[in-house]
Amino acid sequence: MVALDGPSGTGKTTVARKLAAKLGAGYLDTGAMYRLVTLAVLRAGVDPEDAAAVAALARELEVSVGTDPARPRARLAGEDVGDEIRTARVDAAVSAVSAVPAVREVLVAGQRRIIEHVLDTAGGIVVDGRDIGTVVVPDAPLKVFLTASAAVRAARRSAQDTAAGRSADPATVLASVERRDQLDSTRATSPLRPADDAVVFDTSELSVEQVLVALSELASQRGLLGGEVAEVCR
């Protein structure tokens, strides 16, 4: 099992999928789960700052994410909303929704069930998010915290938005990145921070492939490559 944490724009989702494929393991994007709840909150017209209403809605939702790194998916009540959860509207509200303790309680429980199932069936899993190594699976044999400067991460996010056909004003994107960093790192429940035993890795000057090579080497050192992955992850 690999726990991969870090703020947005560090490349962790792309790297996590590629690493999972290389390890022959499953993949879980926990951030997508928080985005699914956020989308449901917005669709229902609930104020993301209304913790009680958000919590009540989260407890009733049917959300699901795929664990195949080659075919990630995100469904809300059976509807494929993979593109919609990546919009600026969701970006602006996801930190508030994610900060609600009851939302985190519900989703962390679901994440642990998914992880247990994948370990039983696939033998290994790469999980990415913001509290994987500190809260969700603190006993993971490899914990990595990816980071990069806010300016670099904003530039990456702008490029992604442009490629997807979404408007991407650089100054606005940078302000959004800095705002989310502040909210995620200061929330009372499961704040964004490296686990004490995490390997902190700065991706500012590195390509995705360079990060993948470095993480693959770390995984190899921990015995997480090839046929050893199932035994070590259990």
C-alpha positions as CSV (number, residue, x, y, z in Angstrom):
1,M,0.0,0.0,0.0
2,V,1.2,3.5,-0.9
3,A,-0.3,6.6,0.8
4,L,0.2,9.6,-1.4
5,D,-0.8,13.0,0.1
6,G,-0.3,16.6,-0.9
7,P,-2.1,19.8,-2.0
8,S,-3.6,20.2,-5.5
9,G,-1.3,20.8,-8.4
10,T,1.5,18.6,-7.2
11,G,0.7,15.9,-9.8
12,K,-0.3,13.4,-7.2
13,T,-3.4,12.1,-9.0
14,T,-1.6,11.5,-12.3
15,V,1.4,10.0,-10.5
16,A,-0.7,7.8,-8.2
17,R,-2.5,6.3,-11.2
18,K,0.7,5.6,-13.1
19,L,2.4,4.2,-10.0
20,A,-0.6,1.9,-9.3
21,A,-0.4,0.6,-12.9
22,K,3.3,0.0,-12.5
23,L,2.8,-1.8,-9.2
24,G,-0.1,-3.9,-10.6
25,A,-2.2,-2.4,-7.8
26,G,-5.6,-0.7,-7.4
27,Y,-6.0,3.0,-7.1
28,L,-8.2,5.2,-5.0
29,D,-8.7,8.9,-5.5
30,T,-10.2,10.1,-2.2
31,G,-10.4,13.7,-3.4
32,A,-13.0,12.6,-5.9
33,M,-15.2,11.4,-3.1
34,Y,-15.2,14.8,-1.4
35,R,-15.9,16.4,-4.8
36,L,-18.9,14.1,-5.3
37,V,-20.3,15.2,-2.0
38,T,-19.6,18.8,-2.9
39,L,-21.4,18.4,-6.2
40,A,-24.4,16.9,-4.5
41,V,-24.4,19.8,-2.0
42,L,-24.4,22.4,-4.8
43,R,-27.1,20.5,-6.8
44,A,-29.3,20.4,-3.7
45,G,-28.9,24.2,-3.2
46,V,-27.4,23.6,0.3
47,D,-25.0,26.2,1.6
48,P,-21.5,24.6,1.8
49,E,-20.9,26.5,5.0
50,D,-24.0,25.0,6.7
51,A,-22.2,22.1,8.4
52,A,-25.4,20.4,9.7
53,A,-27.2,20.4,6.4
54,V,-24.1,19.2,4.6
55,A,-23.6,16.4,7.1
56,A,-27.2,15.3,6.8
57,L,-26.9,15.2,3.0
58,A,-23.6,13.3,3.1
59,R,-25.1,10.6,5.2
60,E,-27.8,9.8,2.6
61,L,-25.7,10.0,-0.6
62,E,-24.7,7.1,-2.9
63,V,-21.2,7.9,-4.2
64,S,-18.8,5.5,-5.9
65,V,-15.4,5.7,-7.4
66,G,-13.5,3.3,-9.6
67,T,-10.3,1.6,-8.4
68,D,-8.9,0.6,-11.8
69,P,-6.0,3.1,-12.5
70,A,-6.6,2.7,-16.2
71,R,-10.3,3.6,-15.9
72,P,-11.1,5.9,-13.0
73,R,-14.7,6.9,-12.6
74,A,-16.8,8.9,-10.2
75,R,-20.5,8.4,-9.9
76,L,-23.2,10.2,-7.9
77,A,-26.4,8.1,-7.5
78,G,-25.2,6.0,-10.5
79,E,-24.6,9.0,-12.7
80,D,-21.1,9.5,-14.2
81,V,-20.1,13.0,-13.1
82,G,-16.3,12.6,-13.5
83,D,-16.1,15.9,-15.5
84,E,-18.5,17.9,-13.5
85,I,-16.7,17.3,-10.2
86,R,-13.6,19.0,-11.7
87,T,-15.3,22.4,-12.5
88,A,-14.4,25.7,-10.9
89,R,-17.7,25.7,-9.1
90,V,-16.8,22.5,-7.2
91,D,-13.3,23.7,-6.7
92,A,-14.6,26.8,-4.8
93,A,-16.8,24.8,-2.4
94,V,-14.9,21.5,-1.8
95,S,-12.7,22.8,1.0
96,A,-15.7,24.0,3.0
97,V,-17.5,20.7,2.5
98,S,-14.4,18.7,3.3
99,A,-13.9,20.5,6.6
100,V,-17.2,19.2,8.0
101,P,-16.3,16.5,10.5
102,A,-19.3,14.3,9.7
103,V,-18.5,14.3,6.0
104,R,-14.9,13.1,6.8
105,E,-16.2,10.5,9.1
106,V,-18.6,9.1,6.5
107,L,-16.0,9.2,3.7
108,V,-13.1,7.9,5.7
109,A,-15.1,4.9,6.7
110,G,-16.0,4.3,3.0
111,Q,-12.4,4.7,2.0
112,R,-11.2,2.1,4.5
113,R,-13.8,-0.4,3.2
114,I,-12.7,0.2,-0.4
115,I,-9.0,-0.2,0.6
116,E,-9.7,-3.4,2.5
117,H,-11.6,-4.8,-0.5
118,V,-8.9,-4.0,-3.0
119,L,-6.2,-5.4,-0.8
120,D,-8.2,-8.6,-0.5
121,T,-8.8,-8.8,-4.3
122,A,-5.9,-7.0,-6.0
123,G,-3.2,-7.3,-3.3
124,G,-2.1,-3.7,-3.3
125,I,-3.4,-0.2,-3.7
126,V,-2.1,3.4,-4.2
127,V,-4.3,5.9,-2.4
128,D,-4.1,9.6,-2.9
129,G,-5.6,12.5,-1.0
130,R,-4.8,14.9,1.9
131,D,-5.1,12.8,5.0
132,I,-4.2,9.3,3.8
133,G,-1.0,8.8,5.7
134,T,-2.2,10.7,8.8
135,V,-5.7,9.4,9.2
136,V,-7.1,6.9,6.7
137,V,-4.2,4.4,6.7
138,P,-1.6,5.6,9.1
139,D,0.1,2.1,9.0
140,A,0.8,2.3,5.3
141,P,4.3,0.9,4.5
142,L,5.1,3.8,2.3
143,K,3.8,7.3,2.8
144,V,4.7,10.1,0.5
145,F,3.8,13.8,0.7
146,L,4.1,15.6,-2.6
147,T,4.6,19.4,-2.6
148,A,5.4,22.2,-5.0
149,S,5.4,26.0,-4.9
150,A,2.0,27.7,-5.2
151,A,3.0,29.4,-8.4
152,V,4.0,26.1,-10.1
153,R,0.9,24.4,-8.9
154,A,-1.3,27.3,-10.2
155,A,0.4,27.1,-13.6
156,R,-0.2,23.4,-13.8
157,R,-3.9,23.9,-12.9
158,S,-4.2,26.6,-15.5
159,A,-2.7,24.3,-18.1
160,Q,-5.1,21.5,-17.2
161,D,-8.1,23.8,-17.3
162,T,-7.1,25.2,-20.7
163,A,-6.6,21.8,-22.1
164,A,-10.0,20.8,-20.9
165,G,-11.6,23.8,-22.5
166,R,-12.2,25.7,-19.2
167,S,-11.4,29.3,-18.6
168,A,-8.1,29.7,-16.7
169,D,-7.1,33.2,-15.6
170,P,-3.7,32.7,-14.0
171,A,-4.2,35.2,-11.2
172,T,-7.5,33.7,-10.3
173,V,-6.2,30.2,-10.3
174,L,-3.2,31.2,-8.1
175,A,-5.6,32.9,-5.6
176,S,-7.8,29.7,-5.6
177,V,-4.8,27.5,-5.0
178,E,-3.5,29.7,-2.1
179,R,-7.0,29.9,-0.6
180,R,-7.5,26.1,-0.7
181,D,-4.0,25.6,0.8
182,Q,-5.0,27.8,3.7
183,L,-8.4,26.2,4.3
184,D,-7.1,22.6,4.0
185,S,-4.1,23.1,6.3
186,T,-5.9,25.0,9.0
187,R,-9.2,23.0,9.3
188,A,-9.8,21.4,12.7
189,T,-10.4,17.9,11.4
190,S,-7.7,16.1,9.5
191,P,-5.7,19.1,8.4
192,L,-3.4,18.8,5.4
193,R,0.1,17.9,6.6
194,P,2.8,15.3,6.1
195,A,2.7,12.2,8.3
196,D,5.7,12.2,10.7
197,D,7.2,9.3,8.8
198,A,6.3,10.4,5.3
199,V,8.8,11.1,2.6
200,V,8.4,14.7,1.5
201,F,9.0,15.2,-2.2
202,D,9.1,18.5,-4.0
203,T,7.9,18.2,-7.6
204,S,8.3,21.9,-8.6
205,E,11.1,21.2,-11.0
206,L,10.2,17.7,-12.0
207,S,8.1,16.1,-14.7
208,V,5.5,13.5,-14.0
209,E,7.8,10.8,-15.3
210,Q,10.7,12.0,-13.1
211,V,8.4,11.8,-10.1
212,L,7.2,8.4,-11.1
213,V,10.7,7.1,-11.4
214,A,11.6,8.4,-7.9
215,L,8.5,7.0,-6.3
216,S,9.0,3.6,-8.1
217,E,12.5,3.5,-6.5
218,L,11.0,4.2,-3.1
219,A,8.4,1.5,-3.6
220,S,11.1,-0.9,-4.6
221,Q,13.1,-0.1,-1.5
222,R,10.0,-0.9,0.6
223,G,9.4,-4.2,-1.3
224,L,6.3,-3.0,-3.0
225,L,7.2,-3.9,-6.6
226,G,6.4,-7.1,-8.5
227,G,5.3,-10.2,-6.7
228,E,6.1,-8.9,-3.2
229,V,3.3,-6.3,-3.3
230,A,0.5,-8.5,-2.0
231,E,2.5,-9.9,0.9
232,V,3.8,-6.5,2.1
233,C,0.4,-4.7,1.7
234,R,-1.5,-7.1,3.9
